[in-house]
Amino acid sequence: MAASRLCSAAAIAAAFTSMSMSQNRAYADSRSWFPFFSSSPSPPPPPSDSPANQSSSSSKPEPNEPKGSGFDPEALERAAKALREISSSPHSKQVFDLMRKQEKTRLAELESDKSHNSAILAHNDIERQQKLAEAQRNLLQTQAQTKAQNLRYEDELARKRQQTDHEAQRHHNAELVRMQEESCIRKERARISTEEQIQAQQRQTEKERAELERETIRVKAMAEAEGRAHEAKLTEEQNRRLLMERINGEREKWLAAINTMFGHMEGGFRTLLTDRNRLIMSVGGATALAAGVYTTREGARVTWGYINRILGQPSLIRESSMGRFPLASSMSQLKNRITGAAAAQGKKPLDNVILHPSLKKRI
C-alpha cells in the first residue's frame, strides 16, 4: 500500500512538473508557483526517463493540455491537489528528494546541452574565423599582387620617365655647352676689343699725362722761383724787423741793466763812503779778487801752453826747442802767433786748393 501511494505521488509530481513546464512554455520566462521548481525556460526532460512516470502515465492518463496560450485553472487545481496529497503523504521527503534529483539531472542535462551548444558555437566561430582569416589572407595576397603589379608598373613608368628626363637633360646640357662656347667666343672678342680700347686710352692718357707733367713742372718751377723770391723778400723784411725789435729790446734791456747797475753802484758807493769798515773790506776784497783772477788766468795760460808744446810737437822738435824757462817760451810762442796771424790776414793759404763751394765758404 505504501509503495503504491509512493508511486502515485511520484506520478502526480511528474505530472505537475510537466504541467509546470507547459505553463513555462506558454508564459515565457515566467517564474514557477513553487520554489522547488526551476524557472528555466528550457524544455523539460522527456517523461520516459523515470519508470514511475511510465507507470503513472499508463495507469492514469492525463487529459490533453490546451494548446492555447491562456491560463489553465484545471491544471492549477490538479497541481494544488497533488501538492496537498504529497504534503499529507508520509513519504513526502522522499518525493521531494526525488524531485530535487530529477531537477538536478535536468539542470545537468541543460548544462550539458549548453556546453554542447557553446562548443558548437565555438566551433562555428572558429570556422568563421578561419574563413575570415582565409578571406583576409586571400585579400592580402590579392592586395600584395595588385601592389606588386602597381609597383612594377610605377617602376617601369619611372624608368621610362627617367630615360626621357635623361635624354632631355642630355639635350639640354648639349645646348648649354653650345651656348657657353658661343658666350666664351663673344666674351673673348669683347675682351680683345676692350683691351685694345684700353691700351689706346692708356697710350693717349700717358701722352696727355706726359704733357701735363711737363706743363706742371714748368708751372711748378716758375711758381717755386716766384715763391722763393717772395719768400726771400719776406724773410729779409721779417729778419730786418726781428733784428730791429731784438736790437730795441736788447738796448732797452741793457739800458735798464745799466741803470740798475749804476743805481746799485751808487747805493754801494754811498754805503761804502758812509761806512769806513765796509770801504776797507770792499777795497781789500776787490784787490784780492783781481789778483786771484789775474794769477789764475796767467797760470792757466802758461800751463796750457806748456802742455800744448809738449803734446803738439814731435819729440825731436820738442827736445831740440825745449827752453830753459817755460814762461819765456810761452811769451815767444805768443809773439809768433801774433805775427803769424798778421801775415795770414794779407795772404790766403788755400787759394791754389780746389774745394767744394760750401766747404770753401765754411773755411
C-alpha positions, 0 to 999 in steps of 0.5 A: 500500500505504501509503495503504491501511494509512493508511486502515485505521488511520484506520478502526480509530481511528474505530472505537475512538473510537466504541467509546470513546464507547459505553463513555462512554455506558454508564459515565457520566462515566467517564474514557477508557483513553487520554489522547488521548481526551476524557472528555466525556460528550457524544455523539460526532460522527456517523461520516459526517463523515470519508470514511475512516470511510465507507470503513472502515465499508463495507469492514469492518463492525463487529459490533453493540455490546451494548446492555447496560450491562456491560463489553465485553472484545471491544471492549477487545481490538479497541481494544488491537489497533488501538492496537498496529497504529497504534503499529507503523504508520509513519504513526502521527503522522499518525493521531494528528494526525488524531485530535487534529483530529477531537477538536478539531472535536468539542470545537468542535462541543460548544462550539458546541452549548453556546453554542447551548444557553446562548443558548437558555437565555438566551433562555428566561430572558429570556422568563421574565423578561419574563413575570415582569416582565409578571406583576409589572407586571400585579400592580402595576397590579392592586395600584395599582387595588385601592389606588386603589379602597381609597383612594377608598373610605377617602376617601369613608368619611372624608368621610362620617365627617367630615360626621357628626363635623361635624354632631355637633360642630355639635350639640354646640357648639349645646348648649354655647352653650345651656348657657353662656347658661343658666350666664351667666343663673344666674351673673348672678342669683347675682351680683345676689343676692350683691351685694345680700347684700353691700351689706346686710352692708356697710350693717349692718357700717358701722352696727355699725362706726359704733357701735363707733367711737363706743363706742371713742372714748368708751372711748378718751377716758375711758381717755386722761383716766384715763391722763393723770391717772395719768400726771400723778400719776406724773410729779409723784411721779417729778419730786418724787423726781428733784428730791429725789435731784438736790437730795441729790446736788447738796448732797452734791456741793457739800458735798464741793466745799466741803470740798475747797475749804476743805481746799485753802484751808487747805493754801494758807493754811498754805503761804502763812503758812509761806512769806513769798515765796509770801504776797507773790506770792499777795497781789500776784497776787490784787490784780492779778487783781481789778483786771484783772477789775474794769477789764475788766468796767467797760470792757466795760460802758461800751463796750457801752453806748456802742455800744448808744446809738449803734446803738439810737437814731435819729440825731436822738435820738442827736445831740440826747442825745449827752453830753459824757462817755460814762461819765456817760451810761452811769451815767444810762442805768443809773439809768433802767433801774433805775427803769424796771424798778421801775415795770414790776414794779407795772404790766403793759404788755400787759394791754389786748393780746389774745394767744394763751394760750401766747404770753401765758404765754411773755411 
